[in-house]
Every structure is written in structure tokens, then in C-alpha cells.
Amino acid sequence: MPDQFHDGSQRPDLPDVPDDFEVPDDLSTLDGGSAEPEIAVLITQVADAEPLAAACALAEIEVDAVPTPVGALAVLRDRGGEAPQHAAATVSAVVKGVPLILVTRTGEQLTCHRYVDGADEGRLPAGLVLGGAPDALEDLLTGHLTIDDLPGVVPSAGIGRLKAVRMLSSVSRKARRRKR
């Protein structure tokens, strides 16, 4: 490399960079901050917040279930380590055949993964996910609203196993009656 630029100015002395050096696409992990997301939400197709909270209670996952016009959201209380991924896999295994999306926000970075039948089917573009998402999700992710600001929230923490089974049985009976 020549010691001068085309205009005659001197090149600064730069350190040698290894040949295998790569700059990561996601720079959010380089700030030394916590890798724990500020918020983790499951977007589901479960029709109402009560059955979602009951299913989460049976799976021993603490969430605040939020009703929306397109399906209930589950705002995860435990966001540490692999807890969001574990919760998504567990809930998608409980609600078989119905895909869900795990959305996490760490700093300004949104990450979305699709889960079906307990398996992570891969990453989805955040813009695609948010394009059809309910307003409540966007408001939660941006911090414009907190879980306390939303109507109809059902916490799974207060639901025991027996009550969860009764709630799910009731929903199932109502669905069968509607089909007749």
C-alpha cells in the first residue's frame, strides 16, 4: 500500500488486521451490554388471552397474555439466558400445529423467530412480522405502552394446574358447540 493518498497527504499508520477478521452484521453485541432482551413476546394465533395464559400455566411459563384482534400475545416475564427460546419452543409444542413467532428486543435490535411444534424454524425479517402485527405489539416493543396500560391482560402466574385444565376444557366445549 502506498504511503500517500492521491492528493499527496500521508496515510495514517494503521494496525495490521488478521486476514480472517470480520465485522459482524449485528453490532449490538459489541457494546458490552447485557444480552438479555428488554422485552420478549410470543405472537400466537390463540383466539383469546385466557386459553393462552392457561396453556402457559400448564407449561409452567410465566406470561402476561394480551388479547388482540388477530390472536393473543404472551409477554414473557423471564427473559434471561435461553428462557425466551425455551418458552417459544414449549408453547408451540403445547399448541400443536399452530405456528407462533418469538419477538425479542435488545437495545434497538428486534429479532424474530418462527416456531412450530416445538422447533425453531428460523429467523424472520422484523419488518415483515411487524407489517401485519397488532398495534399493541408495536406499542409494547417501542415502549409506548407497558403491560399495565393494556386492557384484558391475563397473567398466567395466578393460574393453578387444575384451573388451567378447567379453562382449556371450557374453551374446547364452547368451540365444539359453535361447530354444531
Secondary structure, DSSP 4 states (H G I P E B T S, - for coil): --SB-TTSPBPPP-----TT----S-GGGGG----S-SEEEEE---SSHHHHHHHHHHTT--EEEE--TT--EEEES--STTHHHHHHHHHHHHSTT--EEEEEEETTEEEEEEEETTEEEEEE-HHHHHHTS-HHHHHHHHTSS-GGGSTT-EESTT--HHHHHHHHHHHHHHHHHHH-
